[in-house]
Structure formats: C-alpha cells, structure tokens
C-alpha cells in the first residue's frame, strides 16, 4: 500500500513538474507535446527541457534513497548514507579536477567520465578492505577518511583556481542541480544506475537476515564479506553515476529511510523499495520547490536538500544522544 501511494505521488509530481516553469502549460498541452501533436515550442519545452529533468530526478532520488536504505541496513547505523563511504566526495573530486584543468572544454563527456572514475577509485579502496575481511567500523572510518581527503583536494582546487570563472564553475557544479540537462546525460548514467540498483535489490534477503544479527545471518548462510562488496559496489555505481551528471545532492539517502522505516515495520528489505520511491518523490518535490521563487534565478537543488537534511541529521544525533543517557 505504501509503495502504491509513493508511486502515485511520484506520478502526480512528475505531471506537475512537466507543467510548471517560466512557460506554464495545461495538462492537455503537456500530453499533446509528449505525443508530438502540440505546437513545436511546446514540444521543445516538454520533451527536451522538462522531461529529462523529471527523469533525472527519478534516477537521482531512486539511487540515493535505495543506497541510503541499503547502507543503513548493512552497517546497522541510522546515520549512514551514501556520502558516508566517500563515494560521492570522490566522484565530485573527479569532476572538479576536470573543471580545474579545463578538460571539460575539450569534451563535455570528460566531466562525467572523470566523476565516475573518482567513484570507481573510491570503490576499489573500499573493496580491497572488504575482501581483507574488515568489519563495518573499518569500513566507516575508511569512508570518512576518503571523504576528508576528497574534500581537502576539492578545497585546494578552489583555492588555486586560475581565475574566478573556473572557481565559479566548480562551486556551481558542487552545489548540485538537475536543470539544463538533456537525455544525453540520462543515457550516460542510466546503465550504471540500473546495474547498481540490481545489485542492491539482490541483497534484500541477506539484509533481512542481517537484521537479526551477524551471527544469526551467518548461520543462515549469509556471506557478510560478499554482502558488503555488493552493497558498496551497487551504491558506487548508482550514486557515483548520478553525481557525475548532477553534482552533489546530499541527505536524501539519510532522510528518506528514516521517514519510511516505521511504515514498513522496520524491515530492511521492504524499506529498500520504499526508500527508492520516496527518494524520487523528495528530489522531484525539491526540484519543483526551487522553481517556485519568481526571481529569475532558481536556488540550486543540492542547497535545498541540504537545508532539509542538515536539521534532520542534527535531530537524529540529539535523539541518539538522549537515548544513550
């Protein structure tokens, strides 16, 4: 029932997103443009500007929501989210270096390729530790170290940017947005998102068993090392590929699983699908919200999700501290 409601909300928000913008369109005009029978300007607006934006919101939200739920189930840590393992920060660093050295001017494909390479390198480091039989604490600490290192190198690139224009390009990309994207961007990240999601959903039975405890999960035949590898790789592929296109959009993987966990009876398996749909709903709703101010310049999507997620994160920390007292 919950998944049906989330999917219905996602469809309604998608229609609203297609209608909403500087040139508002009626539902009939949107449908006519989608099937190619409306006026040419309407078709360009809907099919080439707004529809890729909606599809990217789906992909980003699904990737972040599902990865957040999977990582929280794996680490049994309610504060875990995709950025915890350093994958998002490493992907951002790859893109920033491309902007810093001016390689993005050579080919528009180099920026997302460099971002996905950064995510891949971070994943390889984590994978080596996983194969070595590390525990979850080592995994978290490694992720924190990778995030710190990538953040420091990103700050260094900003500090040494050869001119203000390059620094501005880096900052705008880091803030995260799904505007001004095309279906070329969608096709670039779609295969990686689908493969990553397939790996995450493959882990649902093991995550349900792990909720009983590591010893119980092992007795049920769950290979914890293999489970960590699949979830890390799935998160890297899905989140890294979307970061490569949109920049950093944070806190979705943290907020959504918490909002939906009680509704699915605190079961990690059902939470994965619900969080995927809920993540898409949140990203699409936030993207509509950034277009509400009629100021001629919309806020960046990553800023809006951070404004939502940061207070939520602080609330979780305070609640955990209170429970420990």
Helices and strands as residue ranges (DSSP letters): H 2-19, H 27-35, H 40-43, I 44-50, H 51-75, G 82-85, H 87-100, G 103-105, H 109-131, H 136-159, H 164-175, H 183-202, H 204-210, H 214-219, H 224-246, H 252-261, G 262-264, H 268-290, H 301-324
